[in-house]
Amino acid sequence: MKDKLNGKWRVLSLIVGVCTVLFTVGIFNVSAASNIIKGPYLLFEGSNTAMSVLWQTSEDQSNVLKWGTEPTLTVTSSTYEATVGTYGDDNQHMFNITGLQPQTKYYYEVDGEAGSFVTAPADDATSVKFLSYGDSRTQPNYQDQVATLARQAYEADPAYQTLLLNSGDIASSDSESNWTAQHFVPKSAYPNLHTLLTEVPMVGARGNHEGVGSVYEKYYPYPYVEDFYWSFDYGPIHIAVVDEYTDFKPGSAQYNWLENDLASTKKSWKIVMGHQPAWGAGTHGNNTDLQEYIHPLLKQFGVPLYLNGHNHNYARAEFEGVEYITSGGGGAPSYDVDPTWPNIVKADKSYFLTEFDVEGDQMVVTSRRIDGTVIETITVNNAQVQLDISELTLTPDKDTLQMDSPDSSIKLGLSAMNSHNANVDLSGANVKYYTDKPDMLSIAADGTVTAKNKPVFNESAQVWAQIYDGSKLVTSNKVTIHLENPDGLAEATLTSDVNSVSSNSKAQLSLSLKDNLGVDMDLSSATIQYKTSIDDILKVSASGIVTMQNQPLRTMSVNIWAEVTVQGISIDSSKVSIIVGPPLNGESHVLVSPIKGQYDDTEELADGTLDLESSDLEIVTEESNQQILLRFAELAIPQGAKILDAYIQFSVDEPDKNVDPFDVNIYAEDVANSELQNPPNVSSRMKTKNFVNWKDAPAWTVEHEAGPDQQTPNVAILVQEIANKDGWKEGNTLGFILTGQGTRTAESFEGAGDNEDQIPQLHVIYTTAASVPTQPGNGDGNPTQPGNGNGNPTQPGNGNGNPTPPVNGGSEPVIPVNPFTDVNSQYDWANDAIAVLAKQGIINGTSATTFEPGKRITRADFMEMLVRMLDLKADVTSNFSDVSANDYYYKALNIVKALGIANGTGDNKFNPRDFISRQDMMVLISRAMEVTNKLDLSGMPADLNGFKDKLSIAPYAIDAAAEMVKAGIIQGNGSALNPKGQATRAETAQMIYRLYLMLQKNGSL
């Protein structure tokens, strides 16, 4: 990229050099008639004595550019002009005005289009103001309102007419049409956005929607160092723009550049801007590579602020002295926020502008919604005051917070002693407060602790303070805060003895209650009201018997939960999913399979631009009529099965976004096993000749509704065509491609987040010949054979997928009765594993009679299973800081830490309640085998070559993944390992069971 850019700049310099450039005093030439179709707009390239003006015309012609310090640009000694010709193939014009004075306002005009700008401050300036917003794509009507705020800011205070930082996703795709429709908009339609571009230069970061960035770079040719990263000074601030879509791991060119850039700048303030959040509030996940690689550089070089977008909302996180601000409210469809995400201090779903006011060692940051109201104002301190702190002591005024009372608070007192045992004045210190339960507590700048989110049961949290003493970070003692709920009802768990109901069958619900101490409660005093996600389909009696009220036309899933009240406290129980429909004969099977990965639902616009991480699915028109790919993985449909019914169930995301006529064709991808492609693509995939027409769907008017109106027509003909292919086998992936016109907006995999019932689901009813045994269920309602922890149909084997019985003292285990009533026919494939491991005491249920097999497994629970199975023991010396002595997993995590099996996630933390990824499971099993010498594992990165997603494996997990694959413990799904996916409790039990049988085979158990 650097050679290309250097070449481009050489050409541009040559073009500008040969332009007829005429500087005059008192004389103006009149240019030929022109038609400016983009701009004029401004480009800041890092100099406080220069500014570039750019525009595009519909014809190849020269234009006269005038500039000066007077608004009228009349004939005076301070007015200049230049005749500027075109360059490139698209009649672009660019002129770099040099010789300007710092921090001075200039006016310019080109063929009737006027604008102004203020040059950057002097090098020795100690104050500056500037503006920011990001994710301005898709909806110029909202961006115009944000631009209105920006113009109002510098009309009220001219010091804000400086610079606009845009954290990326400026247009929804890197196409001429989208840049024209969403950024270079006509003044008649979007007057404030158009005018803002003529008056304030934008500095942007490349976002995922900029793609390869060819059009972005065409219109904004910043002086990049390489790819899309560069830096510049602006008054007292040094700003580094990173390219998160170019390698920034240690040792990479970008990492080395950033390290040297931050180390060498002499500016008192440093800011880094990228696109994705290291810590945000959803819906996109946090970028852990930023946390691992960039955050330490920010700490090392005293960078107090990281600015990003990606999430279309406002969020501010504080971590180790660095403010992470998500400024993604520039116009793209807003995202919901989750303030419980790690380190989040403030979150807001809105369109907004962020204003920065730097004065000396303080920066005041104000984020303002388009209605003028303020989200928040914070002060960031940059001074590194030397305080000589030898001891920092935190003291609370009480130790208990009543989580149900908005008035309950705790005030933290902070004192310090220096090396001479004298008190230290902390009035000017930059104090930050932290807690190990940021999802439950808020701590204000003055040390006031209040409740953020109530925990299910009573909990304890630790809080502490940190102060920068010069460049040294000083941490106080940690104090324990007790988080108390009202005495009484805290949790309700609902289970069902079966997972399906028809006109001649029923289900029995069971409800269990726990109080705020986690103790079981008596149901006799409870008031219970059952609720269903779809009305008039199921009837639930007061005793919890579920029967069919009205038979739906086709088999579907209905969620049931209970609203429970005990002594004035009301809560909703967990949900159970019941499959309901016409009676099935004995050979019929029901499969319900959701989308399983973020790249399995993809939108491709008409210009070929892909949206791989969208928070919703516009079926099928967004800015253009797009194509949508839906991949349903690990389908346990036998080759040649007879498909009776099949449909895709969606959930509504944006009920106000219906566009008619709605006329969509649904194809299957015409391959026996749909695979991820690199580079990704939708339109190049081969479609079946057959298709199913989906026409005149009712308007979707209720958010998150997932009923008959959100179902496709019967696509059995398409599923049948693929299941009949010679290469089809159980566990393959089937893809659907949707094309046509009209819009209904559904939740996507990423947009649904933890709401699994909102993810698109494929429903299939099929029969098989008697000679073809089938076993339903993989933890997601998908019928599969016993798996390897990934839901992949395998049996415990010899590393090659071939079933082998255990030997060396390990006879085939006798399968005991499964004690858990919720391990029903849906989980037959995992029944043996759960039953055996429960009998051996290796796994526990979530209660005496429930296992919750479809629930994702936490990091702590996985370690519990591993410790019990291997009978690990160790002398305990210390534990992770986020594990308390009364946690049920305390001993297990003590052991694995002492043995070196688990090193935590950094800062002596383990994050025990987080869900564990498949790649972390592989690493922990590998370390356990190495420490115990129970299984000799070996593998090379080349063993992963057969998997398309091998590049998504984190570097720390590559060797372990290779060992697991070579040993046959993990075999993946077709050509994918899904390393960052999360397994259910049933899938994890199956994987542990496979390892259990392998260790029995070699006599290690």
Secondary structure, DSSP 4 states (H G I P E B T S, - for coil): -HHHHHHHHHHHHHHHHHS-----SS--PPPPP--EEEEEEEE--S-TT-EEEEEEESSS--EEEEEESSTT--SSTTEEEEEE--BTTTTEEEEEE-SPPTT-EEEEEETTEEEEEEPPPPTT--EEEEEE-----S-HHHHHHHHHHHHHHHHH-GGG-S-EEE-S--SSSSSHHHHHHHTS--TTT-HHHHHHHHHS-EEE---GGGTT-HHHHHH-----SBTTBEEEEETTEEEEE--TTS--STTSHHHHHHHHHHHH---SEEEEE-SS-SS--SSSPP-HHIIIIIHHHHHHTT--EEEE-SSSSEEEEEETTEEEEEE--SSSPP----TTSTTEEEEE-S-EEEEEEEETTEEEEEEEETTS-EEEEEEEE-------EEEEEEEES-SEEETT-TT--EEEEEEEEETTS-B---TTS-EEEEES-TTTEEE-TTSEEEESS--SS-EEEEEEEEEEETTEEEE---EEEEEEPPSSEEEEEEEES-SEE-TT--EEEEEEEEETTS-EE-GGG-EEEEEESSTTTEEE-TT-EEEESS--SS-EEEEEEEEEEETTEEEE---EEEEE-S---TTEEEEEEE--STTSEEEE-TTS-EESS-SEEEEEBSSSB-EEEEEEEEE-PPTTPEEEEEEEE--BS-TT--EEEEEEEEEEBSSSS----SS--STTSPBPS--EEEESPPP--STT--SGGGB----HHHHHHHHTSTT--TTEEEEEEEEEEEEEEEE-HHHHTT-GGGS-EEEEEEE--TTS-----SSSS---SS-SSSS----SBSSSS-B----TT-PPPP------TT--GGGHHHHHHHHHHHHTTS---SSSS---TTSBPBHHHHHHHHHHHHT---------TT--TTSTTHHHHHHHHHHTS---SBTTB--TTSBPBHHHHHHHHHHHHHHHTSS-----GGGGTT-TTGGGS-GGGHHHHHHHHHHTS---BTTB--TT-B-BHHHHHHHHHHHHHHHHHTT--
